[in-house]
């Protein structure tokens, strides 16, 4: 596990992390809070967010602001996030778009319309809505940093992974478009492909895989946090994590 002393500090920064109740989102949210950021953590499960907040407080980190809601149902709450953050902090320094859905693993012709729509809503459309509401407050930060979690499935377009692959390919295009639109601003936008990491989604996609052979979500933290620092100049790029990733 990475020593906290080797990670960058984020004192005074305000960060929003979606899908923060477990897996990669949880690891990033916790690390940011332990490194001094005020983290606004969103997820569907109130109890899991409260457990994360308890862990952060026990470890001496900055207490979290918890916002439980569904990205597929509470669309009005998504649209009010930007104004809410402005009223409380007058800026947003970091946005981590981590929340995602695997969707059905099935031939395209067998996928139900509702399953297709839900996967695209969570993985793609919700992130567009988040960009739309968060853009004004990100521009008020001296160094707005945005990081989306993508997947190699976006490029490989594997058989039976249609909804997930299509939605992640759309997310890649969305993030790169947003990066290009902000080439002359203080905002930098990148994508992180976690590769093979021990998560609930990975276990669902590969039920026969031995999870203990995979790195834990905490292993991604150094790379993720490095992309969220003011010193990061890259934008519109995809960074791929491997156990051998060197900073």
LONULO-795018 format. One line per field, with one value per residue (C-alpha): x, y, z; residue in one letter. Coordinates in Angstrom, 3 decimals. Each point is the difference from the previous one (the first is absolute). Layout:
REM residues N
X (X	...)
Y (Y	...)
Z (Z	...)
res (a	...)
REM end
This chain:
REM residues 247
X (0.000	1.326	1.255	-2.128	3.174	0.897	-3.309	-0.649	-1.878	-3.347	-0.502	-2.749	-1.176	-3.643	-0.557	-3.097	0.233	-2.847	-0.362	1.899	-1.569	2.247	2.841	2.103	-2.228	0.178	3.779	0.439	-2.509	1.647	3.503	-1.037	-1.580	3.049	2.172	-1.941	-2.777	-3.629	-1.694	-3.619	-0.724	-2.961	-1.410	-3.312	0.604	-0.140	1.323	3.116	0.771	-0.375	2.417	2.533	-0.420	0.555	3.234	1.243	-0.769	1.657	3.128	0.128	-1.172	-2.376	-3.628	-1.983	-3.140	-2.355	-2.450	-1.833	-1.987	-0.602	1.591	-2.760	-3.008	0.749	0.917	-1.159	2.467	2.832	-0.929	0.073	3.433	1.905	-2.082	0.079	3.792	0.246	-2.197	2.117	3.568	-0.143	2.092	0.746	3.629	-0.373	-2.663	0.469	-2.650	0.286	-3.575	-0.631	-2.175	1.068	-3.370	-1.036	2.628	-2.088	-0.304	-1.221	-3.211	-0.887	0.451	-3.132	-0.574	-0.148	3.358	1.619	-1.391	1.006	3.606	0.396	-1.697	2.376	3.237	-0.481	-3.013	0.323	3.596	-1.126	-2.553	2.703	2.315	-2.818	-0.727	3.599	1.752	-0.689	1.341	3.014	0.901	0.041	2.831	3.586	0.614	-3.145	0.783	-2.372	0.596	-2.357	0.332	-0.057	0.750	1.962	-3.382	-0.596	2.678	-0.257	-3.751	-0.142	-2.896	-2.875	1.272	-2.029	-1.660	3.112	2.420	-2.180	-0.613	3.696	0.985	-2.503	1.494	3.474	-1.317	-1.893	3.054	2.302	-2.521	-0.237	3.795	0.301	-2.666	2.086	3.404	0.358	-1.522	1.160	-1.763	1.800	-1.964	1.351	-1.120	1.321	-0.280	0.444	0.615	-0.281	-0.853	-1.854	-3.453	-3.612	-0.541	3.038	-1.251	-3.387	1.587	2.469	-1.621	2.615	2.950	1.829	-0.306	2.996	2.265	-0.976	1.223	-2.368	-1.575	2.456	2.753	-1.438	0.062	3.482	-0.671	-3.502	1.108	2.939	-2.492	-1.986	2.810	0.338	3.342	-1.680	0.191	-1.250	-3.551	-2.173	2.141	-0.663	2.308	0.075	0.819	2.026	1.662	3.278	-1.182	2.808	-0.374)
Y (0.000	3.446	2.175	3.115	2.064	-0.789	1.312	3.619	2.256	1.588	2.375	2.512	-1.827	-0.940	-3.312	-1.791	-3.791	-2.061	-3.686	0.610	-2.758	-2.847	-1.074	2.533	2.974	-0.794	-0.326	3.337	1.834	-1.295	0.872	3.537	0.552	-1.385	2.349	3.064	0.430	0.589	-2.811	0.041	-3.718	-1.270	-3.502	-1.769	-1.511	2.321	-2.646	-0.722	3.721	0.372	-2.894	1.710	3.266	-1.831	-1.495	3.380	1.658	-2.817	0.347	3.762	1.096	2.793	-1.062	-0.654	1.660	-2.834	0.253	-3.286	-0.073	-2.094	1.261	-1.664	1.323	3.251	2.066	3.250	-0.522	-0.431	3.289	1.847	-1.279	2.892	2.734	-1.893	-0.213	3.672	1.042	-2.008	0.382	2.395	-2.460	-3.633	-1.054	-3.704	-2.156	-3.775	-1.674	-3.563	-1.323	-2.704	-2.947	-3.216	-0.626	-3.276	-2.231	-1.273	0.066	3.366	-1.511	-1.393	3.185	1.590	3.667	0.904	-1.648	1.756	3.388	-0.435	-0.922	3.018	2.238	-0.927	-0.270	2.811	2.294	0.586	1.118	2.456	1.416	0.227	1.857	2.392	0.889	-0.095	1.911	3.482	-0.895	-1.858	3.163	1.879	-2.222	1.103	-3.522	-2.016	-3.679	-2.623	-3.754	-2.589	-3.754	-1.749	-3.535	-1.826	-1.351	3.364	-0.794	-3.785	-0.158	-3.624	-2.255	0.058	3.122	2.394	2.384	0.339	0.369	2.510	2.081	0.094	0.897	2.837	1.048	0.133	2.284	2.121	0.510	0.796	2.459	1.743	0.075	1.614	2.560	0.996	0.067	3.707	-0.135	-1.155	-3.387	-3.219	-3.153	-3.547	-3.630	-2.878	-3.601	-2.119	-3.253	-3.130	1.129	-1.760	1.599	-1.132	0.761	-2.056	-2.960	0.223	0.081	-2.814	-2.285	-2.736	2.289	-0.220	3.540	-0.281	-0.208	3.579	3.273	1.739	3.350	1.778	-0.848	2.542	2.863	1.401	0.204	1.404	2.660	1.021	0.824	2.229	2.298	3.599	-1.004	-2.352	1.482	-2.994	0.245	-2.136	-3.077	-3.565	-1.332	-3.773	-1.486	-3.185	-1.433	1.127	3.584	2.297	3.651)
Z (0.000	-0.896	2.823	0.459	0.359	-3.624	-1.356	-1.015	2.397	-0.867	2.914	-0.686	-3.128	-0.554	-1.793	-1.274	-0.428	-1.453	0.803	3.231	2.083	-1.170	-2.264	-1.849	0.792	3.693	-0.088	-1.784	2.205	3.170	-1.208	-0.956	3.419	1.802	-2.060	1.079	-2.572	0.891	-1.886	-1.095	-0.326	-2.012	-0.365	0.238	3.449	3.009	2.392	-2.046	-0.269	3.765	0.546	-2.251	1.908	3.297	-1.352	-1.182	3.335	1.952	-2.145	0.579	-3.447	-0.945	0.652	-3.161	-1.294	-0.939	-2.900	-0.584	-3.247	-3.124	-3.201	-2.013	1.923	1.801	-3.038	1.566	2.851	-2.490	-1.635	3.335	1.054	-1.550	1.652	3.306	-0.059	-0.908	2.916	2.428	-1.324	-3.000	-2.058	-0.841	-0.394	-0.814	-1.634	-0.161	-2.171	1.231	0.269	-2.587	-0.947	-1.723	-1.614	-1.629	-1.606	-2.885	-3.811	-1.231	-1.316	3.417	2.015	1.402	-0.792	3.682	0.755	-2.955	1.038	3.651	-0.832	-2.270	2.550	2.830	-1.984	-2.514	0.279	3.753	-0.535	-2.677	2.441	2.663	-2.367	-0.847	3.623	1.294	-2.792	1.450	3.467	-1.431	-1.879	3.325	1.232	-0.690	-1.345	-0.703	-0.466	-1.419	-0.134	-1.491	0.473	-3.369	-1.195	-2.658	-1.118	-1.669	-2.602	-0.186	-0.690	1.136	-0.899	2.513	1.782	-2.176	2.486	2.156	-2.923	-1.829	3.117	0.915	-3.576	0.236	3.341	-1.563	-2.752	2.526	2.210	-2.916	-1.413	3.363	0.226	-3.427	0.843	3.027	-1.650	0.819	3.506	3.423	-0.379	-0.903	-0.822	-0.195	0.096	2.078	-1.177	3.140	-1.851	2.161	3.524	2.807	-0.145	0.270	-3.695	-0.985	2.064	-1.706	-3.468	0.737	2.605	-0.448	0.684	3.315	1.422	2.302	-3.061	-0.918	1.519	2.410	-0.956	2.304	-2.475	-2.455	2.490	-0.750	-3.750	0.480	2.454	-2.175	-2.777	2.366	1.096	-1.242	-1.509	-2.490	-3.493	-2.007	-1.289	-2.246	0.605	1.168	2.696	0.557	3.368	0.261	3.120	-1.557	-0.529	1.050	0.880)
res (x	x	x	x	x	x	x	x	x	x	x	x	x	x	x	x	x	x	x	x	x	x	x	x	x	x	x	x	x	x	x	x	x	x	x	x	x	x	x	x	x	x	x	x	x	x	x	x	x	x	x	x	x	x	x	x	x	x	x	x	x	x	x	x	x	x	x	x	x	x	x	x	x	x	x	x	x	x	x	x	x	x	x	x	x	x	x	x	x	x	x	x	x	x	x	x	x	x	x	x	x	x	x	x	x	x	x	x	x	x	x	x	x	x	x	x	x	x	x	x	x	x	x	x	x	x	x	x	x	x	x	x	x	x	x	x	x	x	x	x	x	x	x	x	x	x	x	x	x	x	x	x	x	x	x	x	x	x	x	x	x	x	x	x	x	x	x	x	x	x	x	x	x	x	x	x	x	x	x	x	x	x	x	x	x	x	x	x	x	x	x	x	x	x	x	x	x	x	x	x	x	x	x	x	x	x	x	x	x	x	x	x	x	x	x	x	x	x	x	x	x	x	x	x	x	x	x	x	x	x	x	x	x	x	x	x	x	x	x	x	x	x	x	x	x	x	x)
REM end
